[in-house]
Amino acid sequence: MKDRLTRRIVMSALGVVICGVSVGMFKHAALGVDPFQALMSGLDAVIPIRFGTLYVLVNLLLLLFALVFDRHKIGLATLINLFLLGYIAEFSQKCVFALLPDPSLPVRFVLLGAAIVIMCLASAFYFTADLGVSTYDALSLIWSERQKKLPFFACRVISDLVCVALGVLLCRLAGFTLAGITREVGIGTVVTAFFMGPLIEFFNRTVARPFLNG
């Protein structure tokens, strides 16, 4: 039992670290980030503080929502995600920029593909560990459970669309051109919003569950 708990903790921490690396790769590929990161990019464009700190502050607000309406969604993985992911993503983007300061379009697509695979692997570790969900994931879960009319998938799609819309609006307010906006909301956003499920399940079956079970 103790060994299994240790594995779950390691999987949660590893999942957050890997996810942070993938976010940095998404941002440097500049072909669109996942919906929540699209909102964060918009906020980052209008609020003059470092991205890692901004990520913590936004997630603290979402954490308050979760604590009020369903604190059972909050666990160790939630706190690891809240305090580490933003800074890891910021550091990862700097590292990728140092390696690829001016990537061509084909290289950016390769970077995007790698980021999607890495994010799916991270999600598999994170979800299989079952030690809490991110504050953003908790938002859709709590909404779907409390109103009982819309399934989780519908609640998640709606919340993703709201995040993307707000991200685009904030980028426009910050003076981004259309080309600048598509660097944050593009093909990567569509793929992560609708097509990551099968790849996450593949990594659940082939990597995360075997790791948890020894």
Sine and cosine of phi, psi and omega as CSV:
sin_phi,cos_phi,sin_psi,cos_psi,sin_omega,cos_omega
0.00,0.00,-0.70,0.71,0.01,-1.00
-0.90,0.43,-0.65,0.76,0.02,-1.00
-0.89,0.45,-0.61,0.79,0.00,-1.00
-0.93,0.38,-0.65,0.76,0.04,-1.00
-0.90,0.45,-0.65,0.76,0.04,-1.00
-0.87,0.49,-0.67,0.74,0.03,-1.00
-0.88,0.47,-0.66,0.75,0.00,-1.00
-0.89,0.45,-0.66,0.75,0.02,-1.00
-0.91,0.42,-0.70,0.71,0.04,-1.00
-0.87,0.49,-0.68,0.74,0.00,-1.00
-0.90,0.44,-0.64,0.77,0.02,-1.00
-0.90,0.44,-0.75,0.66,0.00,-1.00
-0.90,0.44,-0.69,0.72,-0.01,-1.00
-0.90,0.43,-0.65,0.76,0.02,-1.00
-0.87,0.49,-0.68,0.74,0.00,-1.00
-0.92,0.39,-0.68,0.73,0.00,-1.00
-0.88,0.47,-0.74,0.67,-0.01,-1.00
-0.90,0.45,-0.63,0.77,0.02,-1.00
-0.89,0.45,-0.66,0.75,0.03,-1.00
-0.88,0.48,-0.65,0.76,0.06,-1.00
-0.88,0.47,-0.68,0.73,-0.02,-1.00
-0.91,0.42,-0.61,0.79,0.02,-1.00
-0.89,0.46,-0.66,0.75,0.06,-1.00
-0.87,0.49,-0.63,0.78,0.03,-1.00
-0.93,0.37,-0.66,0.75,0.07,-1.00
-0.83,0.56,-0.74,0.67,-0.09,-1.00
-0.91,0.41,-0.62,0.79,-0.02,-1.00
-0.97,0.26,-0.51,0.86,0.06,-1.00
-0.90,0.43,-0.48,0.87,0.08,-1.00
0.83,0.56,0.67,0.74,0.07,-1.00
-0.83,-0.56,0.34,0.94,0.01,-1.00
0.94,-0.33,0.70,-0.72,0.04,-1.00
-0.95,-0.33,0.08,-1.00,0.02,-1.00
-0.92,0.39,0.32,-0.95,-0.14,-0.99
-0.81,0.59,-0.70,0.72,-0.01,-1.00
-0.91,0.41,-0.64,0.77,0.05,-1.00
-0.93,0.37,-0.44,0.90,0.10,-1.00
-0.90,0.45,-0.68,0.73,0.08,-1.00
-0.89,0.46,-0.69,0.72,-0.01,-1.00
-0.89,0.45,-0.59,0.81,0.04,-1.00
-0.90,0.43,-0.65,0.76,0.05,-1.00
-0.90,0.44,-0.70,0.71,0.04,-1.00
-0.90,0.44,-0.63,0.77,0.00,-1.00
-0.89,0.46,-0.51,0.86,-0.02,-1.00
-0.96,0.29,-0.41,0.91,-0.08,-1.00
-0.92,-0.38,-0.24,0.97,-0.01,-1.00
-0.93,-0.36,0.88,-0.47,-0.16,-0.99
-0.99,0.11,0.86,0.52,0.15,-0.99
-0.75,-0.67,0.29,-0.96,-0.06,-1.00
-0.90,0.43,0.49,-0.87,-0.13,-0.99
-0.87,0.50,-0.68,0.73,-0.04,-1.00
-0.86,0.51,-0.69,0.73,0.01,-1.00
-0.93,0.38,-0.66,0.75,0.03,-1.00
-0.88,0.47,-0.65,0.76,0.01,-1.00
-0.87,0.49,-0.68,0.73,0.02,-1.00
-0.89,0.46,-0.72,0.70,-0.06,-1.00
-0.90,0.45,-0.71,0.71,0.01,-1.00
-0.89,0.46,-0.68,0.74,-0.02,-1.00
-0.95,0.31,-0.44,0.90,0.12,-0.99
-0.91,0.42,-0.62,0.79,0.07,-1.00
-0.90,0.45,-0.70,0.72,0.04,-1.00
-0.92,0.40,-0.54,0.84,0.04,-1.00
-0.90,0.44,-0.65,0.76,0.04,-1.00
-0.87,0.50,-0.66,0.75,0.05,-1.00
-0.86,0.51,-0.73,0.68,-0.03,-1.00
-0.91,0.42,-0.63,0.77,0.01,-1.00
-0.91,0.42,-0.55,0.83,0.00,-1.00
-0.96,0.27,-0.67,0.74,-0.17,-0.99
-0.99,-0.17,-0.48,0.88,0.03,-1.00
-0.20,-0.98,1.00,0.05,-0.07,-1.00
-0.95,0.31,-0.15,0.99,0.02,-1.00
-0.93,0.37,-0.31,0.95,0.03,-1.00
-0.98,0.21,-0.20,0.98,-0.10,-1.00
-0.99,-0.10,0.72,-0.69,0.02,-1.00
-0.49,-0.87,-0.20,-0.98,-0.02,-1.00
-0.85,0.53,-0.67,0.75,-0.02,-1.00
-0.90,0.45,-0.55,0.84,0.03,-1.00
-0.87,0.49,-0.71,0.71,-0.04,-1.00
-0.94,0.33,-0.63,0.78,0.06,-1.00
-0.87,0.49,-0.71,0.70,0.03,-1.00
-0.87,0.50,-0.72,0.69,-0.10,-1.00
-0.87,0.49,-0.72,0.69,-0.15,-0.99
-1.00,-0.05,-0.27,0.96,-0.09,-1.00
-0.93,-0.38,-0.60,0.80,-0.22,-0.98
-0.86,0.51,-0.69,0.72,-0.03,-1.00
-0.87,0.50,-0.69,0.72,-0.01,-1.00
-0.94,0.34,-0.60,0.80,0.05,-1.00
-0.90,0.44,-0.68,0.73,0.03,-1.00
-0.88,0.47,-0.67,0.74,0.02,-1.00
-0.88,0.47,-0.72,0.69,0.01,-1.00
-0.91,0.41,-0.66,0.75,0.00,-1.00
-0.88,0.48,-0.68,0.73,0.00,-1.00
-0.89,0.46,-0.63,0.78,0.03,-1.00
-0.90,0.44,-0.64,0.77,0.00,-1.00
-0.92,0.40,-0.69,0.73,0.00,-1.00
-0.91,0.42,-0.62,0.78,0.03,-1.00
-0.89,0.45,-0.63,0.78,0.01,-1.00
-0.90,0.43,-0.58,0.81,0.01,-1.00
-0.98,0.18,-0.61,0.79,-0.06,-1.00
-0.74,-0.67,0.97,0.23,-0.08,-1.00
-0.91,0.42,-0.50,0.87,-0.03,-1.00
-0.60,-0.80,0.95,0.31,-0.09,-1.00
-0.94,0.33,0.59,-0.81,0.08,-1.00
-0.96,0.29,0.18,-0.98,-0.02,-1.00
-0.87,0.49,-0.71,0.71,0.05,-1.00
-0.86,0.51,-0.64,0.77,0.01,-1.00
-0.92,0.40,-0.60,0.80,0.03,-1.00
-0.90,0.44,-0.61,0.79,0.04,-1.00
-0.92,0.38,-0.63,0.78,0.07,-1.00
-0.89,0.46,-0.68,0.74,0.02,-1.00
-0.89,0.46,-0.66,0.75,0.04,-1.00
-0.89,0.45,-0.72,0.70,0.02,-1.00
-0.86,0.50,-0.68,0.73,0.02,-1.00
-0.90,0.43,-0.64,0.77,0.00,-1.00
-0.89,0.45,-0.64,0.77,0.01,-1.00
-0.90,0.43,-0.71,0.70,0.00,-1.00
-0.89,0.46,-0.70,0.71,-0.02,-1.00
-0.91,0.42,-0.65,0.76,0.02,-1.00
-0.91,0.42,-0.62,0.79,0.04,-1.00
-0.91,0.42,-0.65,0.76,0.06,-1.00
-0.89,0.46,-0.70,0.71,0.02,-1.00
-0.88,0.48,-0.68,0.74,0.00,-1.00
-0.90,0.44,-0.62,0.79,0.02,-1.00
-0.88,0.47,-0.73,0.69,0.05,-1.00
-0.88,0.48,-0.70,0.71,-0.09,-1.00
-0.90,0.43,-0.75,0.66,-0.05,-1.00
-0.95,0.31,-0.64,0.77,-0.03,-1.00
-0.92,0.40,-0.56,0.83,0.03,-1.00
-0.88,0.47,-0.55,0.83,0.09,-1.00
0.82,0.57,0.78,0.63,0.07,-1.00
-0.88,-0.47,0.62,0.78,-0.03,-1.00
0.95,-0.30,0.34,-0.94,0.01,-1.00
-0.89,-0.46,0.23,-0.97,0.06,-1.00
-0.91,0.43,0.38,-0.93,-0.02,-1.00
-0.88,0.48,-0.55,0.84,0.02,-1.00
-0.94,0.34,-0.67,0.74,0.08,-1.00
-0.88,0.47,-0.64,0.77,0.00,-1.00
-0.88,0.48,-0.57,0.82,-0.01,-1.00
-0.84,0.55,-0.77,0.63,-0.02,-1.00
-0.94,0.34,-0.63,0.78,0.01,-1.00
-0.88,0.47,-0.73,0.68,-0.01,-1.00
-0.91,0.42,-0.67,0.74,0.01,-1.00
-0.87,0.49,-0.72,0.69,-0.04,-1.00
-0.91,0.41,-0.59,0.81,-0.04,-1.00
-0.97,0.22,-0.53,0.85,-0.07,-1.00
-0.99,0.15,-0.59,0.81,-0.05,-1.00
-1.00,-0.07,-0.36,0.93,0.17,-0.99
0.84,0.54,0.26,0.97,0.04,-1.00
-0.96,-0.26,-0.66,0.75,0.01,-1.00
-0.98,-0.20,0.69,-0.72,0.08,-1.00
-0.94,0.34,0.23,-0.97,-0.03,-1.00
-0.84,0.54,-0.66,0.75,-0.03,-1.00
-0.84,0.54,-0.69,0.72,-0.01,-1.00
-0.92,0.40,-0.67,0.74,0.02,-1.00
-0.89,0.46,-0.64,0.77,-0.02,-1.00
-0.93,0.37,-0.67,0.74,0.02,-1.00
-0.88,0.47,-0.68,0.73,0.00,-1.00
-0.89,0.45,-0.72,0.70,0.00,-1.00
-0.91,0.42,-0.59,0.80,0.06,-1.00
-0.90,0.44,-0.69,0.72,0.00,-1.00
-0.90,0.44,-0.62,0.78,0.04,-1.00
-0.90,0.44,-0.68,0.73,0.02,-1.00
-0.88,0.48,-0.70,0.71,-0.01,-1.00
-0.90,0.45,-0.71,0.71,-0.01,-1.00
-0.88,0.47,-0.70,0.71,0.02,-1.00
-0.91,0.41,-0.63,0.78,0.04,-1.00
-0.88,0.48,-0.71,0.70,0.03,-1.00
-0.89,0.46,-0.71,0.71,-0.01,-1.00
-0.88,0.48,-0.71,0.71,-0.01,-1.00
-0.91,0.41,-0.62,0.78,0.06,-1.00
-0.89,0.45,-0.64,0.77,0.04,-1.00
-0.91,0.42,-0.67,0.74,0.02,-1.00
-0.89,0.45,-0.51,0.86,0.02,-1.00
-0.99,0.17,-0.06,1.00,0.06,-1.00
1.00,-0.04,0.26,0.97,0.03,-1.00
-0.91,0.41,0.63,-0.78,0.17,-0.99
-0.98,0.21,0.12,-0.99,0.04,-1.00
-0.86,0.50,-0.65,0.76,0.03,-1.00
-0.89,0.45,-0.63,0.78,0.02,-1.00
-0.91,0.41,-0.63,0.77,0.00,-1.00
-0.92,0.40,-0.64,0.77,-0.03,-1.00
-0.93,0.37,-0.29,0.96,0.10,-0.99
-0.94,0.33,-0.42,0.91,0.01,-1.00
-0.98,-0.20,-0.57,0.82,-0.02,-1.00
-0.83,-0.56,0.99,-0.15,-0.05,-1.00
-0.53,-0.85,-0.54,-0.84,-0.06,-1.00
-0.89,0.46,-0.56,0.83,0.04,-1.00
-0.89,0.46,-0.58,0.81,0.03,-1.00
-0.91,0.42,-0.70,0.72,0.00,-1.00
-0.90,0.44,-0.72,0.70,-0.03,-1.00
-0.89,0.47,-0.73,0.69,-0.04,-1.00
-0.93,0.37,-0.52,0.85,-0.04,-1.00
-0.96,0.27,-0.53,0.85,-0.18,-0.98
-0.84,-0.54,-0.35,0.94,-0.22,-0.98
-0.82,-0.57,0.23,0.97,-0.04,-1.00
-1.00,0.05,-0.33,0.94,-0.10,-1.00
-0.78,0.62,-0.80,0.60,-0.03,-1.00
-0.87,0.49,-0.61,0.79,0.00,-1.00
-0.94,0.33,-0.59,0.81,0.07,-1.00
-0.89,0.46,-0.69,0.72,0.01,-1.00
-0.90,0.43,-0.59,0.80,0.06,-1.00
-0.87,0.50,-0.72,0.70,0.01,-1.00
-0.95,0.33,-0.52,0.85,0.12,-0.99
-0.84,0.54,-0.74,0.67,-0.10,-0.99
-0.96,0.29,-0.62,0.79,-0.15,-0.99
-0.99,-0.14,-0.37,0.93,-0.08,-1.00
-0.82,-0.57,-0.85,0.52,-0.18,-0.98
-0.92,0.40,-0.78,0.62,-0.02,-1.00
-0.91,0.42,-0.68,0.73,0.08,-1.00
-0.87,0.49,-0.61,0.79,0.03,-1.00
-0.90,0.43,-0.70,0.72,-0.01,-1.00
-0.89,0.45,-0.61,0.79,-0.07,-1.00
-1.00,0.01,0.10,0.99,0.08,-1.00
0.99,0.16,0.00,0.00,0.00,0.00
